[in-house]
Structures are given as structure tokens and as C-alpha cells.
Amino acid sequence: MIFRLRRYTVISEKIELFNAFFKKHLLPVQKRYGSQLVGRWQTEDKSQIIALWVYEDMKSYEDIQSKVKVDPDSIAAQKYRFSQLEPLFTETEESFMTSTVDLSKTELSHLIKK
């Protein structure tokens, strides 16, 4: 399994708008194609949002993202974002990670396919 960590440096006064946009427009499309959200958090000072996703492997991630990119709802959401909501964040950073501990020994053991 691989984990994708996304970090956004957010325009603080738009954090609730960004969270609502994510829940309404982005999350449903990601889940439609098999993305699994482990969690999404904001810092106490509302300067950052961190999202953690899990995928079977890099190929699975790439397949899902290729479908998300051309999904009509995703395209419409991005058009809406750029025309009505920008800017929501000033910077984004993405990292891919693998676990250094067997997942069966963690609280994420339920993610392991039997």
C-alpha cells in the first residue's frame, strides 16, 4: 500500500469555504473511482490542511487520478473553483509514503485486503 500526503497552505479566511468545496465536490469524485481518504485535518491556526489518502500501489493511484481528471463533475468543480473561489490556497505539497511497520500491527489494519 502507498499513502499520499497532501499539504495545502490555506488562505485562512477561506478555510471553511475550502472544506465545504472539498466535501461537496472533490471527495465524492475521488471516492467514485476508489480513492480512500484516511483523514483530512486543519491546523489550529487554520493555516494548513493536511489530507492522507491510501492506495493499493502507485499504478492504482495513477489509474484513479486519470479517471478523476476527466470526470465531468471534477471538471465542473475545477471550473467553479477557478471562477468563483480562487484563491483558496497559496501552496500545495504532495508526498508518497510507504509504511515502515506492517499495517496488520497498526490501527489501519482494516485497510488490508483479505
C-alpha positions in Angstrom: 0.0 0.0 0.0 1.1 3.6 -0.6 -0.1 6.7 1.2 -0.4 10.1 -0.4 0.1 13.1 1.9 -1.2 16.4 0.5 -0.5 19.6 2.4 -2.1 22.9 1.5 -1.1 26.3 2.8 -4.6 27.9 3.0 -5.9 31.4 2.8 -7.1 31.4 6.5 -10.3 33.3 6.0 -11.3 30.8 3.2 -10.7 27.6 5.1 -14.4 26.8 5.7 -15.1 27.5 2.0 -12.3 25.2 1.0 -13.5 22.5 3.4 -17.1 22.8 2.1 -15.8 22.7 -1.5 -13.8 19.5 -0.8 -16.7 17.7 0.9 -19.3 18.6 -1.8 -17.3 18.5 -5.0 -13.9 16.7 -4.6 -14.4 13.9 -2.2 -17.4 12.3 -4.0 -15.5 12.1 -7.3 -12.4 10.7 -5.6 -14.4 8.0 -3.8 -16.3 7.2 -7.0 -13.1 5.8 -8.5 -11.8 4.1 -5.4 -9.7 6.6 -3.5 -9.7 6.0 0.2 -9.4 9.0 2.5 -7.7 8.1 5.7 -8.2 11.6 7.1 -8.2 15.3 6.5 -7.1 17.8 9.1 -6.6 21.5 9.6 -4.1 23.1 11.9 -5.4 25.1 14.9 -4.2 28.3 13.3 -6.1 27.4 10.1 -3.1 28.0 8.0 -2.8 24.4 6.7 -4.9 21.5 5.6 -3.4 18.0 5.5 -5.0 15.1 3.7 -3.9 11.5 3.9 -5.1 9.0 1.2 -4.3 5.3 0.8 -4.0 3.3 -2.5 -3.1 -0.3 -3.3 0.0 0.9 -5.2 1.2 3.7 -7.5 -0.5 2.1 -10.5 -3.8 2.2 -8.7 -3.2 5.8 -7.7 -2.4 6.7 -11.3 -5.4 4.9 -12.7 -7.8 6.6 -10.2 -6.3 10.0 -10.9 -6.6 9.6 -14.7 -10.3 8.9 -14.3 -10.8 11.8 -11.8 -9.1 14.2 -14.2 -11.7 13.6 -17.0 -14.8 13.1 -14.8 -17.4 15.7 -15.8 -18.2 16.5 -12.1 -14.5 17.0 -11.5 -14.1 19.3 -14.5 -17.1 21.3 -13.5 -15.8 21.6 -9.9 -12.5 23.0 -11.0 -14.2 25.5 -13.4 -16.3 26.6 -10.5 -13.3 26.8 -8.2 -11.2 28.9 -10.6 -14.1 31.2 -11.5 -15.7 31.7 -8.1 -13.5 30.6 -5.2 -9.9 31.4 -6.1 -7.6 31.7 -4.3 -8.2 29.0 -1.7 -4.6 28.2 -1.0 -1.2 29.6 -1.8 0.9 26.4 -1.9 0.5 22.7 -2.1 2.9 19.9 -1.4 2.5 16.2 -2.1 4.5 13.2 -0.9 4.1 9.4 -1.3 5.0 7.2 1.6 5.1 3.5 2.5 4.6 2.2 6.0 7.7 1.1 8.0 5.5 -1.0 10.1 3.4 -4.0 8.9 -0.1 -2.5 8.7 -1.6 -5.5 10.5 0.1 -4.2 13.6 -1.4 -0.7 13.3 -4.8 0.9 13.7 -5.1 0.8 9.9 -5.1 -3.0 9.7 -8.7 -2.9 8.4 -7.3 -1.4 5.2 -5.6 -4.7 4.3 -7.5 -6.7 1.7 -8.0 -10.2 2.8 
